[in-house]
Amino acid sequence: MINVLVAGYGVMTRGVIPHIVQKASGEVFLMSRHLNSPPPGVTMKKTSELQDAPPDVILGCFESDGRSKEFWTTPEVLAAVARRGIVCIEMSTLTPGWVEDWHELIRRNGGSTVECPVTGSKVGAANGALSAFLYESEPDPRAAQVLDTFVKKKYHFSAPGNPARFKLVYNAWGAALLHTLTAFIPTLQDELAEDFGVAADIVTGDGWMSLVAASKLERMIDQDFGDPDFALKYMLKDLRYARGVLGESNSLVNLVYQTFLNAESIYGGSADYTAVTGEKIRENIRNR
C-alpha cells in the first residue's frame, strides 16, 4: 500500500488526483492553500501532521520557484522526508537552478527525487494521458506506481535539471508557434473571404502547423479565452524562466514575451494563453 500526498491544487492536480485515487493502492492526501474541502476519496492534510504520519510519495505541483521552494524547505516536510525516505516528485515547470538545488536538498535529507515536468495541459490531466519529462535520482517502484496512474508517455533524461531546461525551451517554442497564428490567420481570413473555411480545414489537418492550428484555431476564431487550458500568467512565467536558458538577447523570444505581456494587460492573466491571438492584440500589431 502506497500513501500519496499531493501538494498544490490547480488545473493539473485537479485532473490527475481522480486517477491516483482510482488506481493507486493507498490513501491520497492533499495540501492546498486555497481549497477547504477535498475532492472525493481525498483527505486534507496539514503540514503539522506530516511527521506523525508521513506519506510514501509526495507529488508537488506549484506555480513558481518561490512556491515550490516554500513547500520543500518547510522543516516539517524535510523531517517527514528524513523519517520515511519519501519519494518526492516535482511536477512543476521551474528554473534549472532551483530544480538542481531541490534534488540536492531532498537527497541530503534522505529522500529520492523525481524531476517530472509534464505536458498535455488540462485535457491530458483529466484523461490521465500526460507526457512526462523525467530525471530520477534512483529507480523506485513507488514513483512508477503513482506516475503510471496519469502519465501515458515518459521521456527519460540522464542529468538533473535537463527536464526543466527542455520544458522551458519547449514551452517557449510552443508560445512562438502560437504567436504565428496572429501573423498569418487574419491575412487568410481577409484574402480568402468565403473560402477561409477551406483554409481552416487545411491548416488544422495538413502540414507542420496542423497540431497548433487544430488545438487553438477555434479559440482564436471565436475569441474564446475563458476556462483556460493553460493560463496566460503561467505562460508568461515560463517565458521569463526560459529567457534564462535561451538568453536575454534572443530576439524572437523577446518579441513573443512582449506580446504575451500585452495580452495579459488586455485580457488578464487568468485568460487562456491563446489570448495572445486576440483581436485587440492584432489591432495593436497592425497599428505599429
N, C-alpha and C positions, 0 to 999 in steps of 0.2 A: 504494500500500500504506500502510495506517494502523496504526501500533502503538499499543496501548492499555494503560495501566496502571490497574488497579483498586486503590484504596487503601481498605482496610477490608473485612472479610469477616463477613457476618451473614446474616440471613434474606433481605434484599432482594438483596444482591450474589450470594448463593448461587443465587438464582433467575435473575438476569439474565446471569451470566457464560456459561453454556452458549449463550445466544442470541448474545452477542458473538462467542464462539469460532466458532460455526457460520456467522454471517452477515457479520461484518466481514472485511476483506481482509488484515489483517496479523497480527502476533503479539499475544498477550494475556499481560500480566504481572500479578502480584498481590503486594501488600504487606499483610501481616497480622501482628498481634502474637501471635495465638493458633494459627494454622494452620502446621503443619510441612511437610505435603505438599500440593501444589496439586491442584485439580480437573483432569480430563482436558483436554488442549490448552492448559494454562496453565503458565507458568514463574514461579517465585517470584523476587522482586526485592528487593534490599536498598537502603536509602537511599544507601549509599556508591557504588552502581553507577549512579545516575541521571545523573550529569553526563557520564559517558563515552558512554552510550547512552540519551539522553533519548527518551521516547515522544512521539508526536504529540498524544495525548489522555490526560489524567488524569481518571478518574472517581472522585470521593471520596464515601464514604458512612460517616458517623460517628455515634456515639451521642449526642454533645453538642457544644455550642460549644467546650468545652475540648479535646476530642479533635480536632475539625476544626482549631482554631487551632494545636494542637501540630504537626499534619502540615503545614499550608500555610505556616507560618512557619519550618519547618526550612530552614537555609541551603542544604542540598543540593537541596531541592525548588525553592527560588527560583532557584538557579543554573541548574538544568535548564530551568525556565520561560524564563529570560532567554536561554539559549543557543538554544532551539528555537522560541520563540514558541508554546508549548504552549497548546492549548485545554483549559481547566480547567473541569470540570463538577462542581458541588457538589450532590449529590442528597439531602443530609441535611435534616432538619427542625430549623431553627436560629432564633436570635433575629434580628430585622431589623437590630439594631445591628451584630452581628458579621458578618452577610452583607454589609452595605454596606461595612464595613471590608475584608472579603475581596475584594470587587470592586476596591477601590482598590489593595490590596496586589498583586494579580495583574497588574492593568493597569500599575501603576508598574514592575513587573519584566518587562514586555514580553509578557505572555500575554493571551489573550482569555478572557472569563468567560461561563459559562452557569449561572445560578442555576436549579435544577431539582428542587425537592421533588416527590415523586411520591405517588400514592395507588393503591391496588389490593391492598396487603398481599401476603402470601406467595403466594397463588394467582395474582394478577396478575403477579407477578415470574416465577414458574415458567412461566406461559403466554406470557410476552413480551407482555403486554397491559396495561401500566401506563398511567395518565394522568399527564401531567407539567404542572406549572405553571412557566412559563418566563419568564426575562428573559435576553436575550443582549446582551452589550456590543457585538457586531457579528456579522453573519451569517458563518458559517464552515461550509463543507461537511463538514469533518472532524467537527464536533459532530453534524450531522444524520446522518452515516453511522453513528455509534455509537448515538445515541438511537433511530434507526429500527429497530434490532435488537430493542428490547424495549419501546418506547413505542407504544401504539395511538392515543392521542389527546393533542394538545398544545394548551395554552391559553397564549397569549402576553400577557404584561403589559408595560407601557411604562416602568416605573421600577424600578430596583434595590431590592430589599427587599420589594417588593409581593408576589411569590410567597410569601415567608416569612410575611408578615403574613396573607395569605389562608390559607395552610396551617395556621397556628396557630389561627385562628378556626374554620376548617373542622373541624379535629380536636376542638376543644373543643365545638363544636356537636354533632358525632357522639357524643362522650362523654356529653353531656347527653341525647341521644336514647336511647342505650343504657341510661343510668340510669333512664329512664322504664319500661323493662321491669320493673324491680324494683318499681315502684309499682303497676302495673296487672295484670301477668300472674298473680301469686298470687291476686288477687281473682277473676279469671276462673276460675282453677282451683277455688277454693273454692265460688263461686256456681253454676257450671255443672256441676260434677261430671263425669258421664259425657259431657256434651256439650262438654267443653273441646276435644276433638279438632276439632269443627266450628269453634269459635272460632279455633283454631290455623290451620286452613285459610284462614279469612277474613283474619286479620291478616297472614299470610305471603303472601297472594295478592291482596289488595284494599286500597285506601286508602293514605293518605300514609305510614303506618307500615310498609308491607309490605316495603320494602327492608331496614330494620333487623331486623324480625322474621324475614324469610326467611333472613338471613345468620347470625343469632345466637340465635334461639329454641331451636333444637335443642341447642346447647351449654348454654343456661340450664336447660332441662328435664332434660338428662342430667347436669348439674353436671360437664361435661367441660371442664376448663380447662388440660389438658396440651397439648403440641405446639402452642405458640401461633402464631396467625396474626399477632398483634401483641402483644408482651409488655406486661404491666401497668406495668412500670417505665418503659417508653418513653412510654406514655400519660401517666403522672404527670409525666414530664419535659416533655412537650408542654403539659400543662395549666399547669405552672409558667411556662413561656415565654409561654403565651397570656395569662396574667394581666397580663403587661407590656403587651399590646396592648389587652385588654378592660378593664383597670383592676382594681386590688386590691379595690375595693368592689363588684364585680359579684356579687350575692348568689347567683345561680344557679351561676355558675362556681365560687364558693367552696364551695357545697354539694356539687357534683359532685366537686370536688377532694378534699374531706374524705372523701367516700365511697370514692373510689379509694384514698386513703391507708389507710383502714380495710381495704379489700380486700387491699392489699399486706401489711398486718400479719398477716392471717389466711392468705392463700393464697400469699404470696411474690411477689416482683417478676417472676419468670420465668413465672408463670401467664399464660394468655391474658387479655386485658383484659376479656373477658366475665365474669371472676370478680367484677366489681362487681355482678353479678346473683345471686351465690351465696346459698345458703340461710342461711348464717351472717350475711351482710350483712342479709338480710331480717329475720332474728330480731332483730338489733340495732335496726333501724328500728322494728319492732313494739314493742320494749321501751322505746322513748324516752318 
